[in-house]
Amino acid sequence: MSRQIPLRSIGPVAACVLTLSACGGQGVPPPAPVDAGQAQAVLADPPAQNIQCGTVPANDGQQAKVIIRQGAVECAEAVTLLTQYFARVTPAAAASPDGAGPVALDPWTCGSDPGSVLTATCSTEDGRQVGSEPAR
């Protein structure tokens, strides 16, 4: 007893084999090498941006340069943030030997270096950072 396979069931299989074999002669480029350590480092700790966003008025009529140091922050947000921070710094806080702050401006927390209220840093828990320095 001979077993016969109907041709109609082989047709689609033969078409697939012929299609795949026609592409077999063409080389597929190898994937680009990936340095997993470098990729993880970039994702885990974005580089500082140091984008300058103009100046804002600070204490005693002085001006402070606004700088986005790290993370996704728009200049308008950075300028507003530091304007609000300097408006909240009291003369007593500005004269503190420990520096002014911390001042909470949700979700930001800001403070200034001892001896220079114009040298301020504001940061968030997700790693964004905005700062200021005296405008010269």
Contact map, one row per residue, 1 for C-alpha under 8 A:
1110000000000000000000000000000000000000000000000000000000000000000000000000000000000000000000000000000000000000000000000000000000000000
1111000000000000000000000000000000000000000000000000000000000000000000000000000000000000000000000000000000000000000000000000000000000000
1111100000000000000000000000000000000000000000000000000000000000000000000000000000000000000000000000000000000000000000000000000000000000
0111110000000000000000000000000000000000000000000000000000000000000000000000000000000000000000000000000000000000000000000000000000000000
0011111011000000000000000000000000000000000000000000000000000000000000000000000000000000000000000000000000000000000000000000000000000000
0001111111000000000000000000000000000000000000000000000000000000000000000000000000000000000000000000000000000000000000000000000000000000
0000111111100000000000000000000000000000000000000000000000000000000000000000000000000000000000000000000000000000000000000000000000000000
0000011111110000000000000000000000000000000000000000000000000000000000000000000000000000000000000000000000000000000000000000000000000000
0000111111111000000000000000000000000000000000000000000000000000000000000000000000000000000000000000000000000000000000000000000000000000
0000111111111100000000000000000000000000000000000000000000000000000000000000000000000000000000000000000000000000000000000000000000000000
0000001111111110000000000000000000000000000000000000000000000000000000000000000000000000000000000000000000000000000000000000000000000000
0000000111111111000000000000000000000000000000000000000000000000000000000000000000000000000000000000000000000000000000000000000000000000
0000000011111111100000000000000000000000000000000000000000000000000000000000000000000000000000000000000000000000000000000000000000000000
0000000001111111110000000000000000000000000000000000000000000000000000000000000000000000000000000000000000000000000000000000000000000000
0000000000111111111000000000000000000000000000000000000000000000000000000000000000000000000000000000000000000000000000000000000000000000
0000000000011111111100000000000000000000000000000000000000000000000000000000000000000000000000000000000000000000000000000000000000000000
0000000000001111111110000000000000000000000000000000000000000000000000000000000000000000000000000000000000000000000000000000000000000000
0000000000000111111111000000000000000000000000000000000000000000000000000000000000000000000000000000000000000000000000000000000000000000
0000000000000011111111100000000000000000000000000000000000000000000000000000000000000000000000000000000000000000000000000000000000000000
0000000000000001111111110000000000000000000000000000000000000000000000000000000000000000000000000000000000000000000000000000000000000000
0000000000000000111111111000000000000000000000000000000000000000000000000000000000000000000000000000000000000000000000000000000000000000
0000000000000000011111111000000000000000000000000000000000000000000000000000000000000000000000000000000000000000000000000000000000000000
0000000000000000001111111100000000000000000000000000000000000000000000000000000000000000000000000000000000000000000000000000000000000000
0000000000000000000111111110000000000000000000000000000000000000000000000000000000000000000000000000000000000000000000000000000000000000
0000000000000000000011111110000000000000000000000000000000000000000000000000000000000000000000000000000000000000000000000000000000000000
0000000000000000000000111111000000000000000000000000000000000000000000000000000000000000000000000000000000000000000000000000000000000000
0000000000000000000000011111100000000000000000000000000000000000000000000000000000000000000000000000000000000000000000000000000000000000
0000000000000000000000000111110000000000000000000000000000000000000000000000000000000000000000000000000000000000000000000000000000000000
0000000000000000000000000011111000000000000000000000000000000000000000000000000000000000000000000000000000000000000000000000000000000000
0000000000000000000000000001111100000000000000000000000000000000000000000000000000000000000000000000000000000000000000000000000000000000
0000000000000000000000000000111110000000000000000000000000000000000000000000000000000000000000000000000000000000000000000000000000000000
0000000000000000000000000000011111000000000000000000000000000000000000000000000000000000000000000000000000000000000000000000000000000000
0000000000000000000000000000001111100000000000000000000000000000000000000000000000000000000000000000000000000000000000000000000000000000
0000000000000000000000000000000111110010000000000000000000000000000000000000000000000000000000000000000000000000000000000000000000000000
0000000000000000000000000000000011111110000000000000000000000000000000000000000000000000000000000000000000000000000000000000000000000000
0000000000000000000000000000000001111111000000000000000000000000000000000000000000000000000000000000000000000000000000000000000000000000
0000000000000000000000000000000000111111100000000000000000000000000000000000000000000000000000000000000000000000000000000000000000000000
0000000000000000000000000000000000111111110000000000000000000000000000000000000000000000000000000000000000000000000000000000000000000000
0000000000000000000000000000000001111111111000000000000000000000000000000000000000000000000000000000000000000000000000000000000000000000
0000000000000000000000000000000000011111111100000000000000000000000000000000000000000000000000000000000000000000000000000000000000000000
0000000000000000000000000000000000001111111111000000000000000000000000000000000000000000000000000000000000000000000000000000000000000000
0000000000000000000000000000000000000111111111100000000000000000000000000000000000000000000000000000000000000000000000000000000000000000
0000000000000000000000000000000000000011111111000000000000000000000000000000000000000000000000000000000000000000000000000000000000000000
0000000000000000000000000000000000000001111111000000000000000000000000000000000000000000000000000000000000000000000000000000000000000000
0000000000000000000000000000000000000000111111100000000000000000000000000000000000000000000000000000000000000000000000000000000000000000
0000000000000000000000000000000000000000111111110000000000000000000001100000000000000000000000000000000000000000000000000000000000000000
0000000000000000000000000000000000000000010011111000000000000000000001000000000000000000000000000000000000000000000000000000000000000000
0000000000000000000000000000000000000000000001111100000000000000000011100000000000000000000000000000000000000000000000000000000000000000
0000000000000000000000000000000000000000000000111110000000000000000111100000000000000000000000000000000000000000000000000000000000000000
0000000000000000000000000000000000000000000000011111000000000000001111000000000000000000000000000000000000000000000000000000000000000000
0000000000000000000000000000000000000000000000001111100000000000001110000000000000000000000000000000000000000000000000000000000000000000
0000000000000000000000000000000000000000000000000111110000000000111100000000000000000000000000000000000000000000000000000000000000000000
0000000000000000000000000000000000000000000000000011111000000000111100000011011000000000000000000000000000000000000000000000000000000000
0000000000000000000000000000000000000000000000000001111100000000111000000000001000000000000000000000000000000000000000000000000000000000
0000000000000000000000000000000000000000000000000000111110000011110000000000001000000000000000000000000000000000000000000000000000000010
0000000000000000000000000000000000000000000000000000011111000011110000000000001001100000000000000000000000000000000000000000000000000000
0000000000000000000000000000000000000000000000000000001111101111000000000000000000100100000000000000000000000000000000000000000000000000
0000000000000000000000000000000000000000000000000000000111111111000000000000000000100110000000000000000000000000000001000000000000000000
0000000000000000000000000000000000000000000000000000000011111110000000000000000000000100000000000000000000000000000011000000000000000000
0000000000000000000000000000000000000000000000000000000001111100000000000000000000000000000000000000000000000000000000000000000000000000
0000000000000000000000000000000000000000000000000000000011111110000000000000000000000000000000000000000000000000000000000000000000000000
0000000000000000000000000000000000000000000000000000000011111111000000000000000000000000000000000000000000000000000000000000000000000110
0000000000000000000000000000000000000000000000000000001111101111100000000000000000000000000000000000000000000000000001000000000000000110
0000000000000000000000000000000000000000000000000000001111000111110000000000000000000000000000000000000000000000000001100000000000011110
0000000000000000000000000000000000000000000000000001111100000011111000000000000000000000000000000000000000000000000000000000000000011110
0000000000000000000000000000000000000000000000000001111100000001111100000000011001000000000000000000000000000000000000000000000001111000
0000000000000000000000000000000000000000000000000111110000000000111110000000010000000000000000000000000000000000000000000000000001110000
0000000000000000000000000000000000000000000000001111100000000000011111101010010000000000000000000000000000000000000000000000000011100000
0000000000000000000000000000000000000000000000011110000000000000001111100000000000000000000000000000000000000000000000000000000111100000
0000000000000000000000000000000000000000000001111100000000000000000111111000000000000000000000000000000000000000000000000000001111000000
0000000000000000000000000000000000000000000001011000000000000000000111111000000000000000000000000000000000000000000000000000001110000000
0000000000000000000000000000000000000000000000000000000000000000000001111100000000000000000000000000000000000000000000000000000100000000
0000000000000000000000000000000000000000000000000000000000000000000101111110110000000000000000000000000000000000000000000000000100000000
0000000000000000000000000000000000000000000000000000000000000000000000011111110000000000000000000000000000000000000000000000000000000000
0000000000000000000000000000000000000000000000000000100000000000000100001111111000000000000000000000000000000000000000000000000000000000
0000000000000000000000000000000000000000000000000000100000000000000000000111111100000000000000000000000000000000000000000000000000000000
0000000000000000000000000000000000000000000000000000000000000000000000001111111110000000000000000000000000000000000000000000000000000000
0000000000000000000000000000000000000000000000000000100000000000011100001111111111000000000000000000000000000000000000000000000001000000
0000000000000000000000000000000000000000000000000000111100000000010000000011111111100000000000000000000000000000000000000000000000000000
0000000000000000000000000000000000000000000000000000000000000000000000000001111111110000000000000000000000000000000000000000000000000000
0000000000000000000000000000000000000000000000000000000000000000000000000000111111111000000000000000000010000000000000000000000000000000
0000000000000000000000000000000000000000000000000000000100000000010000000000011111111100000000000000000000000000000000000000000000110000
0000000000000000000000000000000000000000000000000000000111000000000000000000001111111110000000000000000000000000000000000000000000000000
0000000000000000000000000000000000000000000000000000000000000000000000000000000111111111000000000000000000000000000000000000000000000000
0000000000000000000000000000000000000000000000000000000000000000000000000000000011111111100000000000001010000100000000000000000000000000
0000000000000000000000000000000000000000000000000000000011100000000000000000000001111111100000000000000000000000000000000000000000000000
0000000000000000000000000000000000000000000000000000000001000000000000000000000000111111110000000000000000000000000000000000000000000000
0000000000000000000000000000000000000000000000000000000000000000000000000000000000011111110000000000001000000000000000000000000000000000
0000000000000000000000000000000000000000000000000000000000000000000000000000000000001111111011000001100000000000000000000000000000000000
0000000000000000000000000000000000000000000000000000000000000000000000000000000000000011111111000000000000000000000000000000000000000000
0000000000000000000000000000000000000000000000000000000000000000000000000000000000000000111111100000000000000000000000000000000000000000
0000000000000000000000000000000000000000000000000000000000000000000000000000000000000000011111110000000000000000000000000000000000000000
0000000000000000000000000000000000000000000000000000000000000000000000000000000000000000111111110011100000000000000000000000000000000000
0000000000000000000000000000000000000000000000000000000000000000000000000000000000000000111111110011000000000000001110000000000000000000
0000000000000000000000000000000000000000000000000000000000000000000000000000000000000000001111111011000000000000001000000000000000000000
0000000000000000000000000000000000000000000000000000000000000000000000000000000000000000000111111111000000000000011000000000000000000000
0000000000000000000000000000000000000000000000000000000000000000000000000000000000000000000000111110000000000000011000000000000000000000
0000000000000000000000000000000000000000000000000000000000000000000000000000000000000000000000011111000000000000111000000000000000000000
0000000000000000000000000000000000000000000000000000000000000000000000000000000000000000000011111111100000000011111110000000000000000000
0000000000000000000000000000000000000000000000000000000000000000000000000000000000000000100011110111110000000011110010000000000000000000
0000000000000000000000000000000000000000000000000000000000000000000000000000000000000000100010000011111000000111000000000000000000000000
0000000000000000000000000000000000000000000000000000000000000000000000000000000000000000000000000001111100001110000000000000000000000000
0000000000000000000000000000000000000000000000000000000000000000000000000000000000001001000000000000111110001110000000000000000000000000
0000000000000000000000000000000000000000000000000000000000000000000000000000000000000000000000000000011111111100000000000000000000000000
0000000000000000000000000000000000000000000000000000000000000000000000000000000010001000000000000000001111111100000000000000000000000000
0000000000000000000000000000000000000000000000000000000000000000000000000000000000000000000000000000000111111000000000000000000000000000
0000000000000000000000000000000000000000000000000000000000000000000000000000000000000000000000000000000111111000000000000001100000000000
0000000000000000000000000000000000000000000000000000000000000000000000000000000000000000000000000000000111111100000000000111000000000000
0000000000000000000000000000000000000000000000000000000000000000000000000000000000000000000000000000011111111110000000000111000000000000
0000000000000000000000000000000000000000000000000000000000000000000000000000000000001000000000000000111110011111000000011110000000000000
0000000000000000000000000000000000000000000000000000000000000000000000000000000000000000000000000011111000001111100000011100000000000000
0000000000000000000000000000000000000000000000000000000000000000000000000000000000000000000000000011100000000111110111111000000000000000
0000000000000000000000000000000000000000000000000000000000000000000000000000000000000000000000000111000000000011111110110000000000000000
0000000000000000000000000000000000000000000000000000000000000000000000000000000000000000000000011111000000000001111110000000000000000000
0000000000000000000000000000000000000000000000000000000000000000000000000000000000000000000001111110000000000000111110000000000000000000
0000000000000000000000000000000000000000000000000000000000000000000000000000000000000000000001000010000000000001111111100000000000000000
0000000000000000000000000000000000000000000000000000000000100000000000000000000000000000000001000011000000000001111111110000000000000000
0000000000000000000000000000000000000000000000000000000001100011000000000000000000000000000000000000000000000001000111110000000000011100
0000000000000000000000000000000000000000000000000000000000000001000000000000000000000000000000000000000000000001100111111000000000111100
0000000000000000000000000000000000000000000000000000000000000000000000000000000000000000000000000000000000000111100011111100000000111000
0000000000000000000000000000000000000000000000000000000000000000000000000000000000000000000000000000000000000111000000111110000011110000
0000000000000000000000000000000000000000000000000000000000000000000000000000000000000000000000000000000000011110000000011111000011100000
0000000000000000000000000000000000000000000000000000000000000000000000000000000000000000000000000000000000011100000000001111101111000000
0000000000000000000000000000000000000000000000000000000000000000000000000000000000000000000000000000000000111000000000000111111110000000
0000000000000000000000000000000000000000000000000000000000000000000000000000000000000000000000000000000000100000000000000011111100000000
0000000000000000000000000000000000000000000000000000000000000000000000000000000000000000000000000000000000000000000000000001111100000000
0000000000000000000000000000000000000000000000000000000000000000000001100000000000000000000000000000000000000000000000000011111110000000
0000000000000000000000000000000000000000000000000000000000000000000011111000000000000000000000000000000000000000000000000011111111000000
0000000000000000000000000000000000000000000000000000000000000000000111100000000000000000000000000000000000000000000000001111001111100000
0000000000000000000000000000000000000000000000000000000000000000011111000000010000000000000000000000000000000000000000001110000111110000
0000000000000000000000000000000000000000000000000000000000000000011110000000000001000000000000000000000000000000000000111100000011111000
0000000000000000000000000000000000000000000000000000000000000001111000000000000001000000000000000000000000000000000001111000000001111100
0000000000000000000000000000000000000000000000000000000000000001110000000000000000000000000000000000000000000000000001110000000000111110
0000000000000000000000000000000000000000000000000000000000000111100000000000000000000000000000000000000000000000000001100000000000011111
0000000000000000000000000000000000000000000000000000001000000111100000000000000000000000000000000000000000000000000000000000000000001111
0000000000000000000000000000000000000000000000000000000000000000000000000000000000000000000000000000000000000000000000000000000000000111
